[in-house]
Amino acid sequence: MPPPVPLSPYTRRPYRPEGGRPRRPVHPADSAQGRLAAVLDEVLRGWTDTEVAVHASETVFPLSSATVGRARSGRCAPSTATVKALAAVAGVDSGELLRLRTEAIWQPYAPVDRPGVTQAVIVWSLGQSLEALRRRGHNPIPYRVLARRAALPEATVRDRLAGIWPAGLRRQGRLLLQLDAPLRALGVPDAAADLWHVPVHRALGRSALERAERRKRSMRSRKSQSAVLSN
């Protein structure tokens, strides 16, 4: 089968959908779904949804103009086949678009990631995140099934989804090793694991720095007290 032929760049026009109004993204620009929609709309700029859908259906994959419009506005995360078809129509590589799609699918379930998050908050948020993943489908995944998939005791799985992590595991390396098994058991692909790893690194790294700073202050305080007593 010959490779798909993208739309000619010479057919681009100043694009204003729906009677001349600019397209308004549904999701904020700092969300993965918002970024995906913005990139798709940019690479397809100058072509109407109907033009893109007709060309994709003729050369790559059947698409409707409504599907194209939802992908460009971010009203939903498009399927892998839709992303590949839109990339082919635009004549761009689909790799970055597929990465953004993966993030858009899984970001709503990721733990809290904002400045100032403490160790206690990230540990609690991980439990909330894992429990939301367990309830993602029509029926929650039974704990015993998760335990079998993760090769962990059921009691351990229940603790992790409740946000209970032993103090000895609250170090970056140990916690991430323990976190990966439940994530895979809950269906999270490795390509999306950074949505969990990065917040953990930030929060626990910040906590480690804060502990080191407290130790330094304590040592300085003891030295000052010793100096006063010696005088």
Secondary structure, DSSP 8 states (H G I E B T S, - for coil): --------GGG-----HHHH-----SS-TTSHHHHHHHHHHHHTTTS-HHHHHHHHHHHT----HHHHHHHHHTSS---HHHHHHHHHHHT--SHHHHHHHHHHHHGGGS----TT--HHHHHHHHHHHHHHHHTSSSS---HHHHHHHHTS-HHHHHHHHTT---GGG-SHHHHHHHHHHHHHHTT--GGGTHHHHHHHHHHHHHHHHHHHHHHHHHHHHHHHHHHHHH-
